[in-house]
Amino acid sequence: ETDIDDRYGDLDSRADSDVPEIPPSSDRTPEILQKALSGLSSRWKNWWIRGILTLTMISLFFLTIYMGSFMLMLLVLGIQVKCFHEIITIGYRVYHSYELPWFRTLSWYFLLCVNYFFYGETVADYFATFVQREEQLQFLIRYHRFISFALYLAGFCMFVLSLVKKHYRLQFYMFAWTHVTLLITVTQSHLVIQNLFEGMIWFLVPISSVICNDITAYLFGFFFGRTPLIKLSPKKTWEGFIGGFFSTVVFGFIAAYVLSKYQYFVCPVEYRSDVNSFVTECEPADLFQLHSYQLPSFLQAVLRRDTVSLYPFQIHSIALSTFASLIGPFGGFFASGFKRAFKIKDFANTIPGHGGIMDRFDCQYLMATFVHVYITSFIRGPNPSKVLQQLLVLQPEQQLSIYRTLKTHLLEKGLLQPALKV
Amino acid sequence: ELESEAKVDGEAASDSESRADLVAPPAPVDNTPEVLNRALSNLSSRWKNWWVRGILTLAMITFFFIIIYLGPMVLMMIVMCVQIKCFHEIITIGYNVYHSYDLPWFRTLSWYFLLCVNYFFYGETVTDYFFTLVQREEPLRILSKYHRFISFTLYLTGFCMFVLSLVKKHYRLQFYMFGWTHVTLLIVVTQSHLVIHNLFEGMIWFIVPISCVICNDIMAYMFGFFFGRTPLIKLSPKKTWEGFIGGFFATVVFGLLLSYVMSGYRCFVCPVEYNNDTNSFTVDCEPSDLFRLQEYNIPGVIQSVVGWKTIRMYPFQIHSIALSTFASLIGPFGGFFASGFKRAFKIKDFANTIPGHGGIMDRFDCQYLMATFVNVYIASFIRGPNPSKLIQQFLTLRPDQQLHIFNTLKSHLMDKGILTAATEDE
């Protein structure tokens, strides 16, 4: 019996011939651009297209920031879905699994489940007041984990029931491929949104640092590049790497200074039920108030000043930029290795001159997780609204006993006056 | 370059060659002890196999009882060992499939990732349950405060090592093994930590689910053996509908009886706590409502049959019906998943550890989903958030946040009438 696994399962020996080099297919460059650049040679034309698209993407980024947190969340969701789609499509190509019709459905179903789970966790925290009002939402929130698990299980059972005799190995590969993709794209995107809620500056500075590192490393490599950095990406050089590092730290430092002034960027995003929208208004935290710092002596001589006024956040931005420049590129190398392993030139053809969405976001993977871990470890403690929400779910006796404990604690600290009548 | 990589890919990762290796499994190492071999030497091969399986089953069940008797600490260690062995078995299969023995870095990296993920999970558990112990010791306090950051750094190191270890001709292999390792970690390690969480909730939440799955396994096999006729699913030709349904009812009854017996004892019913004074685990408490006998009215239909009007049961027994139902209806899907996996990679058993049964994974495949289900069930229906953890989180908030939460809680309690102005003045 001819096992389809025999034909497609040994994807590794055949795949070299079967996985095509990027099809020179759809050139998505818009007509106007084509006409305007028809005069130039092919190399410069490519350079110009990349440049124009870079500027377009940056403008789009600024526009979305201006439109506010909600639009940013939608943008992040859109990017996540597109990245997922790109990676899954590569999986289909590698394993020739177009003819497993169930699998497309199942992959999108799992994407939906995992997103439902994560959004539910976030929504419950931040929209606590909104949720308390609606009965159905209350029910969904209370049993959120159970519902998410049941949805996931349904998908799991569908997968098991869909196992077809000749396609076992293929189906398991696609199952694993889907799950690893979900792990990478969906968790990162939700961490990005969590960072965003902490304050838009926690979203903007890391992403801009990564973009800046990309661009400055490229420029330094272009003008000064000589020593290759790593075999995986032959175009990267040590000069680019180090030059990019210093430029990014300086850029991060300056961007942090500029953004720290505005409440719009610095305040946690909150949902106000009265106006039914997101607001960013608050008393800026200590992190975003100017402090005087003593300069170390050698800098004193250079700058001829004793102290300097900085936002504490700028010190943190150095940590963020350092990570973006030193470790972020490993995300890029990982993606390069992946593309070489599966013999593809780009993840997709979405952006002319750049490749797919994943190609632009490969260095961002680790950044979002790092920022999130950084915030929870060094910046803030637990999320107050989450603590409150959990308190409200407890049994009355437990609530009462906690209330008394808190009262004693607050009285001791002097935060509560004993004689105060409510 | 393309040809040489094709050649290496063809040699190193070709599944058609690996098929030739795996189709005829190497003469299995017969782990059956000498004693058993001699005692059963007279019987025919089929009965011998049946006896070996039977004896090993009893041996494993006895072992299970012994470690329950030895207490939570030993149970935790056993769970840890089972986890490591399962991980080892699945990774070894990966090596076999991809012939990737010659990637020396990869073995190290897989075990390193296992260590990282375990460190992360144990750290989270330890911080919750051993709170007072951790606060006392300075090094532990720092480790606990920056736990996530440290775990992330450790993981990142492994990630960067992986990227640096990418070798030109082995890219695809290495990515496969990377993916394989991560999926294995996801399945094996998260499940084992959920099992430990369940254990801390009370040993009954550990014992009843696992016993239900084992019971379902055995009962479905017996019913299938005696009454089996209609095949259940192509994946596992030995399973039958009769076995499935018979196993379901038998497991529900078993679960009810077992819960009744266990709910009477404190050592099973109380949450496991770490006692700072005695420096050990204790299970001593006032049993919660769930484990106190209550009277239930029997629906009219059953009244005539049984002849009683009411029945005294533990509320936990009602929950045990849900647990047994899951174990019988959905648990087997974990087994089918494992069967599909074995067929996909053309292996008969995960390993040869247990004579007559195969590897550790073969015994635990139905347990995958059970642990997660029990954990989700407990979190959704039984207990709310952990009060001591909440207080602990509260104390780390800023003063203005603390005041805000305190006032909201106060108005909430007053609204509900739990707090009145009179009790306030205490």
Interface residues (C-beta under 8 A of the other chain):
Chain A: D5 D6 G9 D10 L11 D12 S13 A15 D16 S17 R142 Y143 R145 F146 F149 L153 F156 C157 F159 V160 L161 L163 K165 Y168 R169 Q171 F172 A176 W177 H179 V180 L183 I230 K231 L232 I327 F330 F333 F334 G337 F338 R340 A341 F342 L366 T369 F370 V373 Y374 T376 S377 F378 G381 P382 P384 V387 L388 Q390 L391 L392 V393 L394 Q395 P396 Q398 Q399 L400 S401 I402 Y403 T405 L406 K407 H409 L410 K413 L415 L416 V422
Chain B: L2 E5 A6 D9 G10 A12 A13 S14 D15 S16 E17 R19 K145 Y146 R148 F149 F152 L156 F159 C160 F162 V163 L164 L166 K168 Y171 R172 L173 Q174 F175 G179 W180 H182 V183 L186 I233 K234 L235 I330 F333 F336 F337 G340 F341 R343 A344 F345 L369 T372 F373 V376 Y377 A379 S380 F381 G384 P385 P387 L390 I391 Q393 F394 L395 T396 L397 R398 P399 Q401 Q402 L403 H404 I405 F406 T408 L409 K410 H412 L413 M414 K416 I418 L419 A421 E424
